[in-house]
Amino acid sequence: MEKKLVVANIGMKFGMCHVEGAMNYGAEIAAICDCNEENLRFAGERYGIPEEKWVTDYMDIVNNKDIDVVTVAIPDQQHVKVSCDLLRAGKHVLCEKPLALTREDIEEIIRVADESGSKFMVGQICRFTPSFEKTKELIESGTIGDIYFIESEYAHDYMKLCDDWRADPKRHGVIGGGCHAVDLIRWLAGDPVEVFAYGTHRLLPMVSYDDATIAIMKFDENTMGKVFVSTGCKRDYTMRTVIYGTKGTIICDNTSPEITLYEVDEEGVTKEPTKIPVEVNNHNAAKEFEVFADAIINNKPVVTDAREGAKTVEVCLSIVEAATTGKIVKPNYEF
Ligand SMILES: NC(=O)c1ccc[n+]([C@@H]2O[C@H](COP(=O)([O-])OP(=O)(O)OC[C@H]3O[C@@H](n4cnc5c(N)ncnc54)[C@H](O)[C@@H]3O)[C@@H](O)[C@H]2O)c1
């Protein structure tokens, strides 16, 4: 019988979905960690995890030789330090997005992940959202022909969400939240070679950075893209995404129960759209953990590894730079 994966989870707010993902997989939860005792107790009681497995210092997990896999869901500024400590101790690490907030940190985590021989995954969870998985399948099967334009948006009202670490200028909305939309268009259409952007600051009084940004980008001579990020928007959360191809168009969203697919007839004329039902599962942590566990157990490559997470952050940093300088920026994917 295969050995059960022994897991620890750090950060007991959003990170509770990693506890659920690991439990759903049938892993053994050896420890949960949060420096806030109230959050730790809440999660421990909610999942029936005995108190002797609750820790407030993540170094107890680093130093526990029995633990194989650790999930990290703590403020973005700490992703690299904590992940590096865990990787150096031989743990496989699933760390929340964004991978890092600076180029320096990106280089550090790539170096440590390469040296460690452990598996490292960035939790770009939208790649496991059913509507986006189905969209990827339709694109790859040629249903809409060649993509000539892709647009995605991350519109999420942070009015009540914006605590101190989210207000840190380094954690610009384009990097912290917008990385979901940027990662999605990279996954569906490839890496943009040039970006340009405008930003405005109208809605979130507690931040000093732009709370709305629009970026346009070029992928190749025939493919263009657009990403809109608004972290102060007055509407429900959405990641509406539209992919325009030479033979059809797909409209999808992480919060909608259906995908709209337009196809053409033999003469190239647009037909009535097809509505494809999809499960709404915005945070598919179960699938995410399953994919990571499969990579560990069967020694497969991790798709959203440190370099892949780095490319997404690089595009986000380029968007912020373009909006600040008013110049076209070419992302540098050399890591
Ligand atoms: N994939 C997604 O859709 C998604 C959604 C929300 C958050 N996130 C990411 O998850 C991470 C956590 O976000 P959140 O919303 O849970 O933040 P949060 O601030 O609500 O919670 C963070 C938790 O981590 C704890 N913590 C902070 N530093 C710690 C440390 N050094 N050791 C142990 N515990 C520590 C805090 O006490 C708190 O309970 C962030 O990286 C965020 O970007 C991802």
The ligand as a Tripos MOL2 file, in Angstrom:
@<TRIPOS>MOLECULE
LIG
   44    48     1     0     0
SMALL
NO_CHARGES

@<TRIPOS>ATOM
      1 N1         -5.9940   31.5810   -4.4320 N.am      1 LIG1
      2 C1         -6.8920   32.4760   -4.0190 C.2       1 LIG1
      3 O1         -7.9080   32.6750   -4.6700 O.2       1 LIG1
      4 C2         -6.6310   33.2200   -2.7530 C.ar      1 LIG1
      5 C3         -7.6780   33.8080   -2.0350 C.ar      1 LIG1
      6 C4         -7.3750   34.4640   -0.8350 C.ar      1 LIG1
      7 C5         -6.0610   34.5420   -0.4130 C.ar      1 LIG1
      8 N2         -5.0710   33.9820   -1.1580 N.ar      1 LIG1
      9 C6         -3.6740   34.0510   -0.7160 C.3       1 LIG1
     10 O2         -3.5490   33.3140    0.4840 O.3       1 LIG1
     11 C7         -2.6240   33.9440    1.3550 C.3       1 LIG1
     12 C8         -3.3160   34.2250    2.6950 C.3       1 LIG1
     13 O3         -4.3990   35.0850    2.4510 O.3       1 LIG1
     14 P1         -5.5690   35.2480    3.5460 P.3       1 LIG1
     15 O4         -6.7010   35.8770    2.8430 O.co2     1 LIG1
     16 O5         -5.7860   33.9740    4.2480 O.co2     1 LIG1
     17 O6         -4.8720   36.3040    4.5080 O.3       1 LIG1
     18 P2         -5.3090   36.6760    6.0110 P.3       1 LIG1
     19 O7         -4.5160   37.8500    6.3920 O.co2     1 LIG1
     20 O8         -6.7970   36.7310    6.1100 O.co2     1 LIG1
     21 O9         -4.8440   35.4070    6.8590 O.3       1 LIG1
     22 C9         -3.4960   35.0660    6.9730 C.3       1 LIG1
     23 C10        -3.3530   34.1410    8.1510 C.3       1 LIG1
     24 O10        -1.9740   33.7800    8.2540 O.3       1 LIG1
     25 C11        -1.5570   33.9750    9.6000 C.3       1 LIG1
     26 N3         -0.1180   34.2370    9.5840 N.ar      1 LIG1
     27 C12         0.5070   35.3550    9.1740 C.ar      1 LIG1
     28 N4          1.8410   35.1980    9.2480 N.ar      1 LIG1
     29 C13         2.0540   33.9470    9.7240 C.ar      1 LIG1
     30 C14         3.2190   33.2130   10.0360 C.ar      1 LIG1
     31 N5          4.4510   33.6950    9.8220 N.pl3     1 LIG1
     32 N6          3.0670   31.9660   10.5510 N.ar      1 LIG1
     33 C15         1.8450   31.4500   10.7600 C.ar      1 LIG1
     34 N7          0.7010   32.1060   10.4940 N.ar      1 LIG1
     35 C16         0.8090   33.3410    9.9570 C.ar      1 LIG1
     36 C17        -2.4210   35.0970   10.1380 C.3       1 LIG1
     37 O11        -2.5020   35.0730   11.5410 O.3       1 LIG1
     38 C18        -3.7440   34.8020    9.4750 C.3       1 LIG1
     39 O12        -4.5350   33.9050   10.2270 O.3       1 LIG1
     40 C19        -2.1420   35.1670    0.6270 C.3       1 LIG1
     41 O13        -0.9510   34.8540   -0.0400 O.3       1 LIG1
     42 C20        -3.2250   35.4600   -0.3820 C.3       1 LIG1
     43 O14        -2.7310   36.1510   -1.5290 O.3       1 LIG1
     44 C21        -5.3390   33.3070   -2.2880 C.ar      1 LIG1
@<TRIPOS>BOND
     1     1     2 1
     2     2     3 2
     3     2     4 1
     4     4     5 ar
     5     4    44 ar
     6     5     6 ar
     7     6     7 ar
     8     7     8 ar
     9     8     9 1
    10     8    44 ar
    11     9    10 1
    12     9    42 1
    13    10    11 1
    14    11    12 1
    15    11    40 1
    16    12    13 1
    17    13    14 1
    18    14    15 2
    19    14    16 1
    20    14    17 1
    21    17    18 1
    22    18    19 2
    23    18    20 1
    24    18    21 1
    25    21    22 1
    26    22    23 1
    27    23    24 1
    28    23    38 1
    29    24    25 1
    30    25    26 1
    31    25    36 1
    32    26    27 ar
    33    26    35 ar
    34    27    28 ar
    35    28    29 ar
    36    29    30 ar
    37    29    35 ar
    38    30    31 1
    39    30    32 ar
    40    32    33 ar
    41    33    34 ar
    42    34    35 ar
    43    36    37 1
    44    36    38 1
    45    38    39 1
    46    40    41 1
    47    40    42 1
    48    42    43 1
@<TRIPOS>SUBSTRUCTURE
     1 LIG1         1 GROUP 0 **** ****
